[in-house]
Amino acid sequence: MTQILYFAIILILVADFGLERYLAHLNIKHSKNKLPDILSDIYDADKYARQQDYFRTNTRFGMITGSFSFAITFLMYALGGFGWLDFYLTTFIANDIFRSLVFFGLLFLANDLLTTPFSWYDTFVIEQRFEFNKVTPKIFIVDKLKGYALTIIIGGGLLYLIISIYKLTPNYFWLLAWSVITVFSLFMSMFYSELIVPLFNKQTPLAEGELRTKIEKFAGELGFKLKDIFVIDGSKRSTKANAYFTGLGSKKRIVLYDTLMDKLTTDEIVAVLAHEIGHYKHKHTLKNIVVSLPSTLLLFFILGLMLKSDALAQALGGSAANFHLNVLAFGIIYSPVSLILELITNQLSRKYEYQADNYAASHGFGNQLISGLKKLSSTSLSNLTPHPLYVFFHYSHPTLYQRIKNIHT
């Protein structure tokens, strides 16, 4: 059984890497296709050449970083590196919970140290070259340190709680761990924008004026109770623009990037927000939560069974079942199931995007939404002709071409 699991893990790792390389190849090839007529006004010849350069530069760099990560991960699994680390830690850490925390902490630190040079290059070379980057070295380093702190406090705290649950009651681990993650996810859905975002960005209430008046008037006409409209200083990191709806119940708020306000007209911004309100009116956030609950429960149920397997730990070079080795092995074995669930989730997400677009269009903002989406695509140098198979595997939103066709029907 140990050998079967070992080869299954290796096969899944290789298959996943091969699939990603194949999809990237298809996407690069498909990006050379002529733009559809309804998208031809987004780029002039010079800007389209720049977009193609940006897309290929990012794709090639992604393939390099992906290959590097795959090589390290493959060698660790294939040569029993995780088993060796477990054996080494066992020699001087007797407490099982503490040993698991240190094990995962070391893996996180090693991964971050290995990938940080790639992240630095992406930010200060690629994004800088195409005039997107606004991050300074100081912001980059401070963000890293804050990320470490959050990982230790929140990630470490959750991990300690979950491991403790398993040690106290392994038979009911799956149910209790699922409950903890569910409660935490709901809490973060409500308070993320209030507790986490301010650590990295400044959020200020949208000032009185034409934009706020139009937003409040539109929301009022729809019976959408909205008192929190914030502007976030996204321009401190990038010139790219965005807007999002966050929170549940009385904690819901709309957040606009300051870069969005610089690039779109008032009516286009209202159209984007009409789309976001459409998500709320169709209860997409609630539906996503309902869909995620059984899939997360299934994950923890199977994990609870596999945490007891000596063969699973031995496939990674360990001697007997323990929490950290079994979780790592399980993560690979379960990945085909995760892929299927992700494909289903992406399909639902794309459906929801169409519904939100239709909601905005039904209230007279179809043309403004299209023009706004075109501007956002242009300013971010988006790839307008992704391969359909790449879209199927990776896109949570329909392509711009698909969204415009849907709005026009």
PADRENSE-100675 format. One record per residue (C-alpha): residue in three letters; x, y, z. Coordinates in pm, whole numbers, plus 50000, padded with zeros to 5 digits. Layout:
BEGIN
ALAXYZ/...
# end
This chain:
BEGIN
MET500005000050000/THR502845024150083/GLN504355020149736/ILE500975024649568/LEU500385056949758/TYR503925068849684/PHE503545063849309/ALA500025078649317/ILE501405110349477/ILE504205112749220/LEU501795106348933/ILE499355133049054/LEU502165158549092/VAL503465151848740/ALA499965151448587/ASP499065184548748/PHE502295200648627/GLY501795186548278/LEU498215199148262/GLU499265234348362/ARG502035235148102/TYR499615222847834/LEU497005248947923/ALA499635276647922/HIS500795265347576/LEU497235265847442/ASN496645300147593/ILE499765315247436/LYS498885300747097/HIS495275312547118/SER496275347947218/LYS497505353546861/ASN493965350846724/LYS492385381746572/LEU490265401946811/PRO486485399246760/ASP484905430646613/ILE483155439746940/LEU486585441447111/SER488505458446832/ASP488135493146983/ILE489885484447310/TYR493455485447181/ASP495065504846900/ALA497915487546714/ASP500675499946945/LYS498815492247265/TYR497785457847138/ALA501415449647070/ARG502205461147424/GLN499395439347563/GLN500715409047378/ASP504205415747512/TYR502845418947867/PHE500805387047837/ARG503675366247699/THR506155380447948/ASN503865371148238/THR503075336848095/ARG506725328148037/PHE507655340648383/GLY504795320548533/MET506065289348358/ILE509555295248500/THR508295300548856/GLY505885271248823/SER508665248448698/PHE510925258848984/SER508205252549244/PHE507375219249083/ALA511015208049085/ILE511435216049456/THR508115200149551/PHE508735169349337/LEU512175163549486/MET510855167449841/TYR508135141749781/ALA510175118149563/LEU513275117449786/GLY511495116350121/GLY512475151650221/PHE509355156350431/GLY509995123550611/TRP513545134350684/LEU512365167550828/ASP509835149251046/PHE512545125551174/TYR514885154751244/LEU512245173951441/THR511285142651636/THR514785140751782/PHE514345172651984/ILE510595180851991/ALA508585155652190/ASN505215173452187/ASP503205162551880/ILE501265194951845/PHE504315217051875/ARG506245194951631/SER503475198451371/LEU503405236151417/VAL507175238651373/PHE507035214951073/PHE504475236150889/GLY506165268251000/LEU509485257250851/LEU507815247250524/PHE506065281050506/LEU509305299650576/ALA511315279250326/ASN508685283650057/ASP508505321050116/LEU512285325350107/LEU512485305849782/THR509635324349610/THR510345359749734/PRO513025366549466/PHE510455357449198/SER507875379949362/TRP510415408249379/TYR511265403949010/ASP507605403148913/THR506885435049107/PHE509995455949041/VAL510915443948691/ILE507865431448501/GLU505145453248658/GLN507575482748668/ARG508445478448300/PHE504785480048199/GLU504125509648433/PHE501745491748668/ASN503845490248981/LYS503565516149256/VAL505035494449534/THR508215507449693/PRO510825484049842/LYS509725496150185/ILE506065487150121/PHE507135453349980/ILE509145444850293/VAL506535458450537/ASP503815438650361/LYS505945407350399/LEU506425413250770/LYS502715419550823/GLY501945388050626/TYR504285368350852/ALA502575382251160/LEU499085373351032/THR500245338650933/ILE501675332351280/ILE498735346751471/ILE495765335851260/GLY497185306451066/GLY499155293051359/GLY496235297751597/LEU493795279351368/LEU496295251551306/TYR496925247351679/LEU493185245251743/ILE492595219851466/ILE495505197551571/SER494345199451932/ILE490855188551828/TYR492315158551649/LYS494405148851951/LEU491445152352190/THR488775135251981/PRO489995119251657/ASN486615102551593/TYR484785135951579/PHE487695155951441/TRP486105160051097/LEU482915175351234/LEU484515198251493/ALA487285210051258/TRP484705217150988/SER482675237351240/VAL485715257851340/ILE486625265950979/THR483015274150894/VAL482645298251186/PHE485995314251107/SER485095318350738/LEU481775334750822/PHE483485357751070/MET486065368250812/SER483345373550549/MET481765398950781/PHE484805415950932/TYR487695411150686/SER487325446150544/GLU487285461150893/LEU490025440651057/ILE492515429150790/VAL492335454050503/PRO493285484150723/LEU496585466850804/PHE497605470850440/ASN495465498550294/LYS493695530150401/GLN489915530450355/THR488055563550367/PRO484335570450325/LEU483425582249976/ALA483165620249987/GLU479915638149926/GLY479435647049561/GLU477965635549231/LEU479255599849255/ARG478035593249608/THR474695609649533/LYS474155587749224/ILE475195556149407/GLU472885562949701/LYS470005572649473/PHE470385541149265/ALA470715518849571/GLY467675535449729/GLU465555529449418/LEU466405492449441/GLY465655490049813/PHE469325482249876/LYS470235495550219/LEU473735509250190/LYS475495532350431/ASP479115521750386/ILE480815532750062/PHE484585533650095/VAL487515543349876/ILE490685522749915/ASP494135535949826/GLY494955508649573/SER497175533449388/LYS499885528749653/ARG500585494649501/SER499325494249142/THR497695514748869/LYS495185486548808/ALA491605493248915/ASN488945473149095/ALA485785474849305/TYR484165449049527/PHE481245442149755/THR482035426850091/GLY480395417050418/LEU477105401350519/GLY473915416350660/SER474475449250837/LYS478215446350773/LYS477965448750394/ARG479975476150225/ILE481075486749879/VAL484765494049828/LEU486055514149532/TYR489705515749434/ASP490885551549392/THR492345540849057/LEU488845530748945/MET487585565949009/ASP490405580048796/LYS489645557848496/LEU485845554848480/THR483075580348446/THR480465584148720/ASP477865564348523/GLU480385536548452/ILE481215533648821/VAL477525532048907/ALA477175504748642/VAL479975484848806/LEU478245488849142/ALA474915478748987/HIS476685446448892/GLU477855441949251/ILE474365449049385/GLY473125422749139/HIS475285397349320/TYR473625407349645/LYS470095406849504/HIS470645371949362/LYS472075360849700/HIS475275348449536/THR477355352249853/LEU474885331150050/LYS474685305449770/ASN478485302749760/ILE478545296450133/VAL475855269750103/VAL477775252649821/SER481075253950009/LEU479765238450331/PRO479225202550206/SER482455202650002/THR484455214150306/LEU482685188150521/LEU483605161050269/LEU487225172350279/PHE487435170550659/PHE485575137350672/ILE488045120550434/LEU490985137850604/GLY489805124550941/LEU489935089150803/MET493325093350636/LEU495035109050935/LYS495125074551091/SER496965058350797/ASP500555047350862/ALA500975039850490/LEU500205075850400/ALA502965089250624/GLN505355061850508/ALA504765072050146/LEU506455105050239/GLY509335088050417/GLY507875088350767/SER507685058751003/ALA504115061251133/ALA500995082451102/ASN501255118051230/PHE499235149151164/HIS501625169250946/LEU502875141650715/ASN499405127450664/VAL497985161950588/LEU500675167750323/ALA500095134050159/PHE496335138550178/GLY496615172650009/ILE498085156049698/ILE495835125349697/TYR492735147149737/SER493765172449467/PRO491865155149181/VAL488685158349390/SER489565194649464/LEU490025200849092/ILE486565187249013/LEU484985208149289/GLU486875238849168/LEU485625233748813/ILE482055231848943/THR482595262949156/ASN484055282148861/GLN481115272048644/LEU478705285148908/SER480745316948948/ARG480625324048575/LYS476875318648581/TYR476575343248870/GLU478595369248679/TYR476175367248388/GLN473265371848628/ALA474905402248789/ASP475625417248445/ASN472015411348344/TYR470845428348662/ALA472865459548580/ALA471625459048219/SER467995454848328/HIS468295487748518/GLY469595506848217/PHE473345503548278/GLY474235477748010/ASN476135501447779/GLN477885518748070/LEU478945485148213/ILE480365474447877/SER482315506847833/GLY483575504448191/LEU484705468448146/LYS486455477647823/LYS488345505747994/LEU489395482948281/SER490605456648035/SER492535482547838/THR494245498448136/SER495265464448279/LEU496425450947939/SER494125420747973/ASN494325391147737/LEU491085393247538/THR491395359847359/PRO492095332847619/HIS491765296747508/PRO488345281747598/LEU489985252547780/TYR492105276547987/VAL488955296048070/PHE487205263748171/PHE489945254448417/HIS490975288248555/TYR488435315848500/SER485915324148772/HIS484515351348541/PRO483395348548179/THR485685364647925/LEU484995400647829/TYR483785388847487/GLN481315365047650/ARG480065391547892/ILE479475417247618/LYS477625391947401/ASN475475382347699/ILE474595418647777/HIS473685424947412/THR471285395147396/
# end
